[in-house]
Amino acid sequence: MLTQVGRGGESSLQYVNPPIVRGTTVLAQTLEQWRQRAKLPFNAKPQANYGRFGTLTTAAFESAMAELEGAYRSFCFPSGLAACTHSLLAVCKPGSHVLLTDFVYWPLREFAENVLTQLGVEVEFFTSLKTEDVVSRFKENTCALYLEAPGSISFELCDVDELARAAHQRGAIVLMDNTWATPLLFKPLEHGVDISIQSVSKYIGGHSDCIMGVASCTEQAWDVLSNSVTRFGQTASPDDLYQALRGLRTLDVRLRQHGQSALSVAHWLEAQPEVQRVCCPGLASHPGHATFKRLFRDVSGLFSFVFEPMPEEKLAVFFDSLRIVGIGLSWGGFESLVVPLVARPASQIHDDYRKEGQLVRIHVGLENIEDLTNDLQQAFMQMRRYAA
């Protein structure tokens, strides 16, 4: 499947990997052709019309993503955050109310609190994972429910099926950030989601060298999204689109290795006395494990863990001793990364997490698992030698 998507028809000219097509101006052959193009609404403009609407490279990637997601159509953005923010902008109107999971991607939370509210949208975050608690927060003017499963920081899991059903009964559109799983491990639209959002910069690109986002929609949601985002001039560069298409071809084999190695590391971390808890939904110890097993095909390479409380100097020994695992933002590439997560306001993390030690997000890359485990082991050993 992954080797075939996005290759059909004129959009790829039958190249195995569709080439980079750059361009802005596309000439009309006749006055009649020009006038027919001008009559088309924004969301129906052909890609071979003007560069802002994309090129044949855009068409190839959007076609591939729509097929993988089981979507009516997909729309590309210059970043994952842009895909999140503009999808929300499309469905929220002044005077409406939107519900977002409290563990949403932090930059999107800031957007909701600082931009949507200025536009007259009432923003509400929910912490409970119980469907009945979330449903009780719906109002007559609730226009959208925004989900992330699992959550970005401590990897909580909600029941997407139940929440989507409840939202639709109340006339709300359901959006979900599916970057963690990709459509290979979870297909949101099959579970009632209307707009599935992904940061292409992560697993789809897979090599930490492109910045891009994508939203894939049902037919009804497409009308809402496309009529909005085209007026903001959103478009992705053909170079990033090409990188994303190339990365897409190996997504399945990479994800399998990421997941296998991540579970191995997660089990290893659970056995370390300095670790209070490991937040990986693939572990039986995870509170949402049963939901995860029912909804998801497998784990990806991203999870978090919590250290026992310790002095900052001792914590620094662990991070500074790492040789293979890097310290850095983003994830989804071939490299392993760790990053200490800064404590958020009270509404962002449960009380339990604020009482514990340092929360660390880890992305398990494609390195040899023995090399990776040995690197973590020696960092733990160095930390243990620290005289508190």
Disulfide bonds with the S-S distance in Angstrom:
none
